[in-house]
Amino acid sequence: MSEGLTSKFLKQAFQFQEEKHYKQAIEALYKALCIESDNIEILSQISHLYYLMNNFERSLEYAEKILDINPDHIETLKIVVNINKINKKYARALNFAQKLYKLSPQLEHFTTYLEMLTECSQFNTVINEIEESKFNFEERKNEKLLLIEGYARLKLNQIFKAIGVFQEIIKLYPQNTDARFYLGVIYYQKHQEADAEKLFNSILDEIQCDRTYNYLGLLKLDQHKLADAINYFQFAIKIEQNNAFYHYNLGTAYSLNGWLVEAENSFKNAVSLEPDNVVYNYALAYLYYERHDLKKALESIEHILKIDANYTDAIILKALIDAKNGNIISAKNSLQQLTEKVTNNDFLYYAMAKIYKEFPMYKEAVDCLQQALFIKPESLEYLSELADCYCELEKYDVAQDIVTKVLYLNKHFIYAHLLQAKLYLRQGKYQEATKIVDNAIKLDSSCAEAYKYKATILAAQGLKNRSIDNAKIAVSLQPANHKYYAFLAKLYFDAQEYDNAFLYYKEASMLDELNVDYLYNAALAADKDDDFVNASNYYSYALRQEPFNNLIIYEYVDLLKRHNRLKQALNLLKSKIDTVDSENVEKVLKQKYKELKAEDEQPFFKKVGKYFTSTMHRIFPRA
């Protein structure tokens, strides 16, 4: 009678399962289990149903009961492998997959076993197992098996063999997008850009694939087509929002395009997804450094050094920040000491070159860049910096040879074109420089730097209005980049349009609040425009950033003096004298204070006469 009841409950369970009423099916199986508690068929069905319901914990619970009774139960081993795979417990999944294949050496179980070896990065074992397997020629052409082999050979850097495998898959299975993707990755790594792009685009013709969008973004990033790169990375993130690497790549593209606020947000997203990833944290720190937000940069560096106290790039960046803070000699010394401990770090020599350029000491910078290039000989950035140094040293032929090499390595590297234009500009060859820049704009019409160079060339020829028009285009292309606002402001200043110069310096200072030069120049422009209020305010803002900058103090005092505000000027000087640490600066300020005090104590009619004379000179300047 018990056998009849068990059979009845099993039939009910199968019927419910066919109708996808999994809970009712499990209830029927529980009833059967009450009659036969060790029935493997019943336990197996319950485990399978829980698996279908994605209740992996309960499924594993019953699977373990089955394996206690029969350790070689094939269907249960399959479920255990799949659940551990889903839970990313690959080492455990591998043990069961290996056992499954030994018990049942079928092609399906073999590929599952190889898949788990792949997840555990045992690529040599994958190749050995494939080569030693007993499957015939036709079975070896299995789509999944070929894909695993191709991927393993790619990871083992057996590039030629990997290409052959992926090409065979594409020939046998034209719809296989994975093989096209991996072959595209190989072409990308071999700098066969056109072939890679063709394969990636063929995938997107059929499916939306985040990793393909990401690689297209990387490809466009290498070509310096930043607008396209940004679009591709954004598409990748729309599909997979929690991939930190995509956010990091998007941040890199934003940063190179001058969209620093957007870059900061993207790097922050990457860090929030992987808080202990030093690469993402470093990218954020370097961005802060580029934006002159040295306080935040140092905070990020300290966080990195807590994760990895020996992270060399963070130590180097810390030295660069010291240089930005005016401690150029100590920064140089700390980097030189680091070269005694750290070898084979190209960025270290590049950083030293950047510091030498600040002095400027271009010959020493050249030596450092050559050491960086010895380690990384095809770095477009290092080669371009080297060419720029030779340009500054007026060794134009040497610089031109380097630029030619850069363009040979990557004809789309737009900054090499612009560097070539700079070489012509320095030699007064305006026609050639203009031609180069126009070609650069054809390569990438969204490149703000190209329009900036064109504006520079036009300004050098005295074509102020056309120069300003091109600078405006640069600003419109990168509305979040303070450097272009400052550049346009300088053009307006040189054209004696001081009101516009002030407005653009003001805008630049709003985008880069810690940049004292923008605040100072805004004050100068306002002063030239006879706008006392804004001139006074911006001198004051500049002094908040650099309280003891003698140049700013003198200009501010001169402004106050010219507007007959001697008391305010004296108070300003006195406050600086009372708080300054440097004896030399204190001595200079005291001398200025003494001169101004003597002037303030002159008879009233003399002060009025001087004020009138200075005012007339501003209104009617001498020829």
MIDRENVO-701391 format. One record per residue (C-alpha): x, y, z; residue number from 1; chain. Coordinates in steps of 0.25 Angstrom, whole numbers, plus 5000, padded with zeros to 4 digits. Example, Ala and Ser with C-alpha at 12.3 -4.5 7.8 and 13.67 -1.06 7.14 Angstrom:
% residues 2
ATOM    xx    yy    zz  num  cadena
ATOM  5049  4982  5031    1       A
ATOM  5055  4996  5029    2       A
% end
This chain:
% residues 623
ATOM    xx    yy    zz  num  cadena
ATOM  5000  5000  5000    1       A
ATOM  5012  5010  5003    2       A
ATOM  5017  5007  4989    3       A
ATOM  5004  5011  4983    4       A
ATOM  5003  5024  4992    5       A
ATOM  5018  5028  4988    6       A
ATOM  5014  5026  4973    7       A
ATOM  5002  5034  4974    8       A
ATOM  5009  5046  4981    9       A
ATOM  5020  5045  4971   10       A
ATOM  5010  5046  4959   11       A
ATOM  5004  5058  4966   12       A
ATOM  5018  5064  4967   13       A
ATOM  5021  5062  4953   14       A
ATOM  5008  5068  4948   15       A
ATOM  5010  5080  4957   16       A
ATOM  5024  5082  4951   17       A
ATOM  5019  5081  4937   18       A
ATOM  5010  5092  4940   19       A
ATOM  5021  5100  4947   20       A
ATOM  5014  5099  4961   21       A
ATOM  5027  5096  4968   22       A
ATOM  5022  5099  4982   23       A
ATOM  5010  5089  4981   24       A
ATOM  5020  5079  4974   25       A
ATOM  5029  5080  4986   26       A
ATOM  5017  5078  4996   27       A
ATOM  5013  5065  4988   28       A
ATOM  5028  5060  4989   29       A
ATOM  5028  5063  5004   30       A
ATOM  5017  5054  5006   31       A
ATOM  5024  5043  4998   32       A
ATOM  5036  5046  5007   33       A
ATOM  5029  5043  5019   34       A
ATOM  5026  5029  5014   35       A
ATOM  5040  5027  5009   36       A
ATOM  5050  5036  5016   37       A
ATOM  5063  5031  5008   38       A
ATOM  5057  5030  4994   39       A
ATOM  5067  5036  4986   40       A
ATOM  5058  5039  4974   41       A
ATOM  5049  5047  4983   42       A
ATOM  5060  5055  4990   43       A
ATOM  5066  5057  4976   44       A
ATOM  5053  5063  4971   45       A
ATOM  5052  5072  4983   46       A
ATOM  5066  5077  4981   47       A
ATOM  5063  5080  4966   48       A
ATOM  5050  5087  4969   49       A
ATOM  5057  5096  4979   50       A
ATOM  5068  5099  4969   51       A
ATOM  5057  5103  4959   52       A
ATOM  5051  5112  4969   53       A
ATOM  5065  5119  4971   54       A
ATOM  5065  5114  4986   55       A
ATOM  5079  5109  4985   56       A
ATOM  5081  5107  5000   57       A
ATOM  5070  5097  5001   58       A
ATOM  5074  5091  4988   59       A
ATOM  5088  5088  4994   60       A
ATOM  5082  5083  5007   61       A
ATOM  5075  5072  5000   62       A
ATOM  5086  5070  4990   63       A
ATOM  5096  5067  5002   64       A
ATOM  5086  5057  5007   65       A
ATOM  5086  5050  4994   66       A
ATOM  5101  5050  4993   67       A
ATOM  5102  5044  5007   68       A
ATOM  5094  5032  5002   69       A
ATOM  5100  5031  4988   70       A
ATOM  5113  5040  4986   71       A
ATOM  5112  5036  4971   72       A
ATOM  5098  5041  4968   73       A
ATOM  5100  5048  4955   74       A
ATOM  5088  5058  4954   75       A
ATOM  5091  5063  4968   76       A
ATOM  5106  5065  4965   77       A
ATOM  5101  5074  4953   78       A
ATOM  5092  5082  4962   79       A
ATOM  5103  5084  4973   80       A
ATOM  5113  5088  4962   81       A
ATOM  5103  5099  4956   82       A
ATOM  5099  5104  4970   83       A
ATOM  5114  5106  4974   84       A
ATOM  5117  5112  4961   85       A
ATOM  5105  5122  4963   86       A
ATOM  5110  5125  4977   87       A
ATOM  5124  5128  4971   88       A
ATOM  5130  5116  4979   89       A
ATOM  5138  5112  4968   90       A
ATOM  5148  5103  4975   91       A
ATOM  5137  5095  4982   92       A
ATOM  5130  5094  4968   93       A
ATOM  5143  5089  4962   94       A
ATOM  5144  5077  4972   95       A
ATOM  5130  5073  4968   96       A
ATOM  5132  5075  4953   97       A
ATOM  5144  5067  4953   98       A
ATOM  5137  5056  4960   99       A
ATOM  5125  5057  4951  100       A
ATOM  5134  5056  4939  101       A
ATOM  5142  5043  4944  102       A
ATOM  5129  5036  4947  103       A
ATOM  5122  5040  4934  104       A
ATOM  5133  5044  4924  105       A
ATOM  5123  5051  4914  106       A
ATOM  5126  5063  4906  107       A
ATOM  5116  5071  4914  108       A
ATOM  5123  5068  4927  109       A
ATOM  5136  5070  4921  110       A
ATOM  5133  5084  4917  111       A
ATOM  5127  5087  4931  112       A
ATOM  5140  5082  4937  113       A
ATOM  5148  5091  4928  114       A
ATOM  5139  5103  4930  115       A
ATOM  5142  5101  4945  116       A
ATOM  5157  5100  4943  117       A
ATOM  5156  5113  4935  118       A
ATOM  5149  5120  4946  119       A
ATOM  5160  5116  4955  120       A
ATOM  5170  5121  4945  121       A
ATOM  5177  5107  4943  122       A
ATOM  5179  5110  4929  123       A
ATOM  5191  5100  4927  124       A
ATOM  5182  5089  4932  125       A
ATOM  5171  5093  4923  126       A
ATOM  5180  5091  4911  127       A
ATOM  5187  5078  4916  128       A
ATOM  5173  5072  4919  129       A
ATOM  5168  5076  4904  130       A
ATOM  5181  5070  4898  131       A
ATOM  5180  5057  4906  132       A
ATOM  5165  5055  4904  133       A
ATOM  5160  5043  4897  134       A
ATOM  5149  5050  4889  135       A
ATOM  5149  5049  4874  136       A
ATOM  5151  5060  4863  137       A
ATOM  5137  5063  4862  138       A
ATOM  5134  5064  4877  139       A
ATOM  5146  5073  4878  140       A
ATOM  5139  5083  4869  141       A
ATOM  5129  5085  4880  142       A
ATOM  5126  5100  4881  143       A
ATOM  5127  5101  4896  144       A
ATOM  5140  5093  4896  145       A
ATOM  5147  5101  4885  146       A
ATOM  5143  5114  4892  147       A
ATOM  5149  5109  4906  148       A
ATOM  5162  5105  4898  149       A
ATOM  5163  5119  4891  150       A
ATOM  5161  5126  4904  151       A
ATOM  5171  5118  4911  152       A
ATOM  5181  5120  4900  153       A
ATOM  5179  5135  4900  154       A
ATOM  5181  5135  4915  155       A
ATOM  5194  5127  4914  156       A
ATOM  5198  5137  4903  157       A
ATOM  5198  5127  4892  158       A
ATOM  5193  5137  4883  159       A
ATOM  5195  5130  4869  160       A
ATOM  5188  5118  4874  161       A
ATOM  5177  5126  4881  162       A
ATOM  5175  5133  4868  163       A
ATOM  5174  5120  4860  164       A
ATOM  5163  5114  4870  165       A
ATOM  5155  5127  4870  166       A
ATOM  5155  5127  4855  167       A
ATOM  5151  5113  4854  168       A
ATOM  5139  5116  4863  169       A
ATOM  5135  5128  4855  170       A
ATOM  5135  5119  4842  171       A
ATOM  5128  5107  4849  172       A
ATOM  5118  5116  4857  173       A
ATOM  5116  5129  4850  174       A
ATOM  5106  5134  4861  175       A
ATOM  5116  5132  4872  176       A
ATOM  5119  5146  4878  177       A
ATOM  5128  5141  4889  178       A
ATOM  5139  5137  4879  179       A
ATOM  5137  5150  4871  180       A
ATOM  5139  5158  4884  181       A
ATOM  5152  5150  4888  182       A
ATOM  5158  5151  4874  183       A
ATOM  5154  5166  4875  184       A
ATOM  5162  5167  4888  185       A
ATOM  5174  5161  4882  186       A
ATOM  5174  5170  4870  187       A
ATOM  5172  5182  4879  188       A
ATOM  5185  5177  4887  189       A
ATOM  5192  5176  4874  190       A
ATOM  5188  5190  4870  191       A
ATOM  5180  5185  4858  192       A
ATOM  5170  5195  4861  193       A
ATOM  5162  5194  4848  194       A
ATOM  5160  5179  4850  195       A
ATOM  5157  5180  4864  196       A
ATOM  5146  5191  4862  197       A
ATOM  5140  5183  4851  198       A
ATOM  5138  5171  4860  199       A
ATOM  5133  5179  4871  200       A
ATOM  5123  5186  4863  201       A
ATOM  5118  5173  4857  202       A
ATOM  5115  5168  4871  203       A
ATOM  5107  5181  4874  204       A
ATOM  5099  5178  4861  205       A
ATOM  5093  5166  4867  206       A
ATOM  5093  5168  4883  207       A
ATOM  5095  5179  4893  208       A
ATOM  5108  5175  4900  209       A
ATOM  5114  5184  4911  210       A
ATOM  5128  5178  4910  211       A
ATOM  5128  5181  4895  212       A
ATOM  5124  5195  4897  213       A
ATOM  5135  5196  4907  214       A
ATOM  5146  5191  4898  215       A
ATOM  5141  5201  4887  216       A
ATOM  5142  5212  4897  217       A
ATOM  5157  5208  4900  218       A
ATOM  5159  5207  4885  219       A
ATOM  5154  5221  4883  220       A
ATOM  5162  5226  4896  221       A
ATOM  5175  5221  4889  222       A
ATOM  5171  5229  4876  223       A
ATOM  5168  5241  4885  224       A
ATOM  5154  5242  4880  225       A
ATOM  5149  5245  4894  226       A
ATOM  5134  5248  4890  227       A
ATOM  5133  5235  4884  228       A
ATOM  5140  5228  4896  229       A
ATOM  5131  5235  4906  230       A
ATOM  5118  5230  4898  231       A
ATOM  5123  5216  4898  232       A
ATOM  5126  5215  4912  233       A
ATOM  5113  5221  4916  234       A
ATOM  5106  5210  4908  235       A
ATOM  5114  5200  4915  236       A
ATOM  5110  5206  4928  237       A
ATOM  5095  5206  4924  238       A
ATOM  5096  5191  4922  239       A
ATOM  5104  5188  4935  240       A
ATOM  5104  5199  4945  241       A
ATOM  5112  5192  4956  242       A
ATOM  5125  5190  4948  243       A
ATOM  5135  5198  4954  244       A
ATOM  5145  5197  4942  245       A
ATOM  5134  5204  4933  246       A
ATOM  5133  5215  4942  247       A
ATOM  5148  5217  4943  248       A
ATOM  5149  5217  4928  249       A
ATOM  5138  5227  4927  250       A
ATOM  5145  5236  4937  251       A
ATOM  5158  5235  4929  252       A
ATOM  5151  5239  4917  253       A
ATOM  5144  5251  4924  254       A
ATOM  5158  5255  4930  255       A
ATOM  5165  5255  4917  256       A
ATOM  5153  5263  4910  257       A
ATOM  5154  5273  4921  258       A
ATOM  5141  5270  4928  259       A
ATOM  5147  5269  4942  260       A
ATOM  5134  5270  4950  261       A
ATOM  5128  5258  4942  262       A
ATOM  5142  5251  4943  263       A
ATOM  5142  5252  4958  264       A
ATOM  5128  5247  4959  265       A
ATOM  5132  5235  4951  266       A
ATOM  5144  5232  4959  267       A
ATOM  5136  5233  4972  268       A
ATOM  5126  5223  4966  269       A
ATOM  5138  5213  4963  270       A
ATOM  5143  5215  4977  271       A
ATOM  5130  5213  4984  272       A
ATOM  5128  5200  4976  273       A
ATOM  5143  5195  4980  274       A
ATOM  5147  5204  4992  275       A
ATOM  5161  5197  4993  276       A
ATOM  5165  5197  4979  277       A
ATOM  5177  5206  4979  278       A
ATOM  5177  5209  4964  279       A
ATOM  5163  5215  4965  280       A
ATOM  5167  5223  4977  281       A
ATOM  5179  5228  4971  282       A
ATOM  5172  5233  4959  283       A
ATOM  5163  5241  4968  284       A
ATOM  5175  5246  4975  285       A
ATOM  5182  5250  4962  286       A
ATOM  5169  5257  4957  287       A
ATOM  5169  5266  4970  288       A
ATOM  5184  5269  4967  289       A
ATOM  5181  5273  4953  290       A
ATOM  5170  5282  4958  291       A
ATOM  5179  5288  4969  292       A
ATOM  5171  5283  4980  293       A
ATOM  5183  5278  4987  294       A
ATOM  5176  5276  5001  295       A
ATOM  5167  5266  4995  296       A
ATOM  5178  5260  4987  297       A
ATOM  5186  5258  4999  298       A
ATOM  5174  5252  5006  299       A
ATOM  5172  5241  4995  300       A
ATOM  5187  5238  4995  301       A
ATOM  5187  5236  5010  302       A
ATOM  5175  5226  5008  303       A
ATOM  5183  5219  4997  304       A
ATOM  5196  5218  5006  305       A
ATOM  5187  5212  5017  306       A
ATOM  5183  5201  5007  307       A
ATOM  5197  5199  5002  308       A
ATOM  5208  5207  5009  309       A
ATOM  5218  5204  4997  310       A
ATOM  5209  5208  4986  311       A
ATOM  5220  5216  4978  312       A
ATOM  5211  5224  4969  313       A
ATOM  5204  5230  4982  314       A
ATOM  5218  5233  4988  315       A
ATOM  5222  5240  4975  316       A
ATOM  5209  5248  4974  317       A
ATOM  5211  5253  4988  318       A
ATOM  5225  5258  4984  319       A
ATOM  5218  5265  4972  320       A
ATOM  5208  5272  4982  321       A
ATOM  5220  5277  4990  322       A
ATOM  5225  5283  4977  323       A
ATOM  5212  5290  4975  324       A
ATOM  5212  5295  4989  325       A
ATOM  5225  5302  4985  326       A
ATOM  5234  5292  4992  327       A
ATOM  5241  5288  4978  328       A
ATOM  5255  5285  4983  329       A
ATOM  5250  5276  4994  330       A
ATOM  5240  5269  4984  331       A
ATOM  5252  5267  4975  332       A
ATOM  5261  5262  4986  333       A
ATOM  5250  5252  4991  334       A
ATOM  5248  5247  4977  335       A
ATOM  5263  5245  4975  336       A
ATOM  5264  5237  4988  337       A
ATOM  5253  5228  4983  338       A
ATOM  5261  5225  4970  339       A
ATOM  5271  5218  4979  340       A
ATOM  5260  5209  4985  341       A
ATOM  5251  5207  4973  342       A
ATOM  5255  5202  4959  343       A
ATOM  5248  5201  4946  344       A
ATOM  5237  5211  4949  345       A
ATOM  5235  5220  4937  346       A
ATOM  5225  5229  4944  347       A
ATOM  5236  5232  4955  348       A
ATOM  5245  5238  4944  349       A
ATOM  5233  5245  4937  350       A
ATOM  5230  5252  4950  351       A
ATOM  5244  5256  4952  352       A
ATOM  5244  5262  4938  353       A
ATOM  5231  5270  4941  354       A
ATOM  5238  5276  4953  355       A
ATOM  5250  5279  4945  356       A
ATOM  5241  5286  4935  357       A
ATOM  5236  5295  4946  358       A
ATOM  5250  5301  4949  359       A
ATOM  5251  5301  4937  360       A
ATOM  5263  5291  4935  361       A
ATOM  5259  5285  4921  362       A
ATOM  5273  5277  4919  363       A
ATOM  5271  5270  4932  364       A
ATOM  5256  5268  4929  365       A
ATOM  5261  5261  4916  366       A
ATOM  5270  5252  4923  367       A
ATOM  5259  5247  4932  368       A
ATOM  5249  5245  4920  369       A
ATOM  5259  5237  4913  370       A
ATOM  5260  5228  4925  371       A
ATOM  5245  5227  4926  372       A
ATOM  5245  5223  4911  373       A
ATOM  5256  5213  4913  374       A
ATOM  5245  5206  4922  375       A
ATOM  5233  5209  4913  376       A
ATOM  5239  5212  4899  377       A
ATOM  5226  5214  4892  378       A
ATOM  5219  5223  4902  379       A
ATOM  5212  5234  4894  380       A
ATOM  5211  5243  4906  381       A
ATOM  5226  5242  4909  382       A
ATOM  5230  5244  4895  383       A
ATOM  5222  5256  4894  384       A
ATOM  5227  5262  4906  385       A
ATOM  5241  5259  4901  386       A
ATOM  5238  5266  4888  387       A
ATOM  5233  5278  4896  388       A
ATOM  5246  5279  4904  389       A
ATOM  5254  5279  4891  390       A
ATOM  5244  5290  4886  391       A
ATOM  5247  5298  4898  392       A
ATOM  5262  5296  4896  393       A
ATOM  5260  5301  4882  394       A
ATOM  5265  5288  4876  395       A
ATOM  5254  5287  4866  396       A
ATOM  5259  5277  4857  397       A
ATOM  5261  5267  4868  398       A
ATOM  5247  5270  4873  399       A
ATOM  5241  5268  4859  400       A
ATOM  5247  5254  4858  401       A
ATOM  5241  5250  4871  402       A
ATOM  5227  5256  4867  403       A
ATOM  5229  5248  4854  404       A
ATOM  5231  5235  4862  405       A
ATOM  5219  5238  4871  406       A
ATOM  5210  5239  4858  407       A
ATOM  5216  5227  4853  408       A
ATOM  5212  5219  4865  409       A
ATOM  5198  5226  4865  410       A
ATOM  5194  5235  4854  411       A
ATOM  5181  5239  4861  412       A
ATOM  5189  5244  4874  413       A
ATOM  5184  5258  4872  414       A
ATOM  5194  5264  4882  415       A
ATOM  5205  5260  4873  416       A
ATOM  5199  5268  4862  417       A
ATOM  5197  5280  4872  418       A
ATOM  5212  5279  4876  419       A
ATOM  5216  5279  4862  420       A
ATOM  5208  5292  4860  421       A
ATOM  5215  5298  4872  422       A
ATOM  5229  5295  4866  423       A
ATOM  5224  5303  4853  424       A
ATOM  5219  5314  4862  425       A
ATOM  5232  5315  4870  426       A
ATOM  5239  5317  4857  427       A
ATOM  5229  5327  4852  428       A
ATOM  5224  5318  4841  429       A
ATOM  5209  5322  4843  430       A
ATOM  5204  5316  4829  431       A
ATOM  5210  5302  4832  432       A
ATOM  5205  5303  4847  433       A
ATOM  5191  5307  4842  434       A
ATOM  5191  5295  4832  435       A
ATOM  5194  5285  4843  436       A
ATOM  5184  5290  4853  437       A
ATOM  5173  5290  4842  438       A
ATOM  5176  5276  4839  439       A
ATOM  5176  5273  4854  440       A
ATOM  5162  5279  4855  441       A
ATOM  5158  5270  4843  442       A
ATOM  5162  5258  4851  443       A
ATOM  5154  5262  4863  444       A
ATOM  5145  5274  4862  445       A
ATOM  5142  5273  4877  446       A
ATOM  5156  5275  4881  447       A
ATOM  5157  5288  4889  448       A
ATOM  5172  5288  4889  449       A
ATOM  5173  5289  4874  450       A
ATOM  5164  5302  4874  451       A
ATOM  5173  5307  4885  452       A
ATOM  5185  5305  4877  453       A
ATOM  5178  5312  4865  454       A
ATOM  5175  5324  4874  455       A
ATOM  5189  5324  4878  456       A
ATOM  5194  5324  4864  457       A
ATOM  5185  5335  4860  458       A
ATOM  5188  5344  4872  459       A
ATOM  5203  5342  4868  460       A
ATOM  5199  5349  4855  461       A
ATOM  5192  5360  4861  462       A
ATOM  5178  5355  4857  463       A
ATOM  5172  5357  4870  464       A
ATOM  5157  5356  4867  465       A
ATOM  5159  5343  4859  466       A
ATOM  5167  5338  4871  467       A
ATOM  5157  5341  4881  468       A
ATOM  5146  5334  4872  469       A
ATOM  5154  5321  4872  470       A
ATOM  5157  5322  4887  471       A
ATOM  5141  5323  4889  472       A
ATOM  5140  5310  4881  473       A
ATOM  5150  5304  4890  474       A
ATOM  5142  5308  4903  475       A
ATOM  5128  5304  4896  476       A
ATOM  5134  5290  4894  477       A
ATOM  5139  5289  4908  478       A
ATOM  5130  5298  4917  479       A
ATOM  5135  5291  4930  480       A
ATOM  5150  5293  4927  481       A
ATOM  5156  5305  4934  482       A
ATOM  5168  5306  4926  483       A
ATOM  5161  5310  4913  484       A
ATOM  5153  5321  4920  485       A
ATOM  5167  5327  4925  486       A
ATOM  5173  5326  4911  487       A
ATOM  5161  5334  4906  488       A
ATOM  5162  5344  4917  489       A
ATOM  5177  5346  4914  490       A
ATOM  5173  5349  4899  491       A
ATOM  5163  5359  4903  492       A
ATOM  5173  5365  4913  493       A
ATOM  5183  5366  4902  494       A
ATOM  5173  5372  4893  495       A
ATOM  5170  5383  4904  496       A
ATOM  5156  5378  4906  497       A
ATOM  5157  5377  4921  498       A
ATOM  5142  5376  4924  499       A
ATOM  5142  5363  4916  500       A
ATOM  5155  5358  4922  501       A
ATOM  5150  5360  4936  502       A
ATOM  5137  5352  4933  503       A
ATOM  5145  5340  4927  504       A
ATOM  5156  5340  4938  505       A
ATOM  5144  5341  4948  506       A
ATOM  5138  5328  4941  507       A
ATOM  5152  5321  4942  508       A
ATOM  5153  5324  4956  509       A
ATOM  5139  5318  4959  510       A
ATOM  5143  5305  4952  511       A
ATOM  5157  5305  4959  512       A
ATOM  5154  5312  4973  513       A
ATOM  5168  5309  4978  514       A
ATOM  5176  5315  4966  515       A
ATOM  5182  5328  4971  516       A
ATOM  5186  5333  4957  517       A
ATOM  5172  5334  4952  518       A
ATOM  5168  5342  4964  519       A
ATOM  5180  5351  4963  520       A
ATOM  5178  5353  4948  521       A
ATOM  5163  5356  4950  522       A
ATOM  5167  5367  4960  523       A
ATOM  5177  5372  4950  524       A
ATOM  5166  5372  4938  525       A
ATOM  5156  5379  4948  526       A
ATOM  5166  5389  4952  527       A
ATOM  5169  5392  4937  528       A
ATOM  5154  5394  4935  529       A
ATOM  5154  5404  4946  530       A
ATOM  5145  5395  4954  531       A
ATOM  5150  5397  4968  532       A
ATOM  5140  5388  4975  533       A
ATOM  5143  5376  4967  534       A
ATOM  5158  5379  4967  535       A
ATOM  5158  5380  4982  536       A
ATOM  5149  5367  4984  537       A
ATOM  5158  5359  4975  538       A
ATOM  5171  5363  4981  539       A
ATOM  5165  5360  4995  540       A
ATOM  5161  5346  4990  541       A
ATOM  5175  5344  4984  542       A
ATOM  5181  5347  4997  543       A
ATOM  5172  5337  5004  544       A
ATOM  5179  5326  4996  545       A
ATOM  5193  5332  4997  546       A
ATOM  5193  5342  5009  547       A
ATOM  5208  5346  5008  548       A
ATOM  5209  5347  4993  549       A
ATOM  5217  5360  4991  550       A
ATOM  5213  5363  4977  551       A
ATOM  5198  5362  4981  552       A
ATOM  5200  5370  4993  553       A
ATOM  5207  5381  4986  554       A
ATOM  5197  5382  4975  555       A
ATOM  5186  5382  4985  556       A
ATOM  5193  5393  4993  557       A
ATOM  5195  5401  4980  558       A
ATOM  5180  5400  4976  559       A
ATOM  5176  5405  4990  560       A
ATOM  5186  5416  4989  561       A
ATOM  5182  5421  4976  562       A
ATOM  5167  5421  4981  563       A
ATOM  5172  5430  4993  564       A
ATOM  5170  5418  5003  565       A
ATOM  5183  5419  5010  566       A
ATOM  5177  5415  5024  567       A
ATOM  5172  5402  5018  568       A
ATOM  5185  5400  5011  569       A
ATOM  5193  5402  5024  570       A
ATOM  5183  5393  5031  571       A
ATOM  5186  5382  5021  572       A
ATOM  5201  5383  5022  573       A
ATOM  5201  5383  5037  574       A
ATOM  5192  5371  5038  575       A
ATOM  5202  5364  5028  576       A
ATOM  5214  5368  5037  577       A
ATOM  5208  5363  5049  578       A
ATOM  5205  5349  5044  579       A
ATOM  5216  5346  5034  580       A
ATOM  5226  5335  5038  581       A
ATOM  5238  5339  5028  582       A
ATOM  5247  5350  5033  583       A
ATOM  5251  5354  5019  584       A
ATOM  5236  5356  5015  585       A
ATOM  5234  5363  5028  586       A
ATOM  5246  5373  5025  587       A
ATOM  5240  5376  5011  588       A
ATOM  5226  5378  5016  589       A
ATOM  5231  5388  5027  590       A
ATOM  5239  5396  5017  591       A
ATOM  5226  5397  5009  592       A
ATOM  5218  5401  5021  593       A
ATOM  5228  5411  5025  594       A
ATOM  5228  5418  5012  595       A
ATOM  5212  5418  5012  596       A
ATOM  5212  5423  5026  597       A
ATOM  5221  5435  5022  598       A
ATOM  5212  5438  5010  599       A
ATOM  5199  5437  5019  600       A
ATOM  5205  5447  5029  601       A
ATOM  5208  5458  5018  602       A
ATOM  5199  5471  5018  603       A
ATOM  5185  5469  5012  604       A
ATOM  5187  5478  5000  605       A
ATOM  5199  5469  4995  606       A
ATOM  5191  5456  4997  607       A
ATOM  5180  5463  4988  608       A
ATOM  5190  5467  4978  609       A
ATOM  5196  5453  4977  610       A
ATOM  5182  5447  4976  611       A
ATOM  5178  5456  4965  612       A
ATOM  5191  5454  4957  613       A
ATOM  5190  5439  4958  614       A
ATOM  5175  5439  4954  615       A
ATOM  5178  5448  4942  616       A
ATOM  5189  5439  4937  617       A
ATOM  5180  5427  4938  618       A
ATOM  5169  5435  4929  619       A
ATOM  5179  5441  4920  620       A
ATOM  5191  5432  4920  621       A
ATOM  5205  5437  4915  622       A
ATOM  5209  5434  4900  623       A
% end
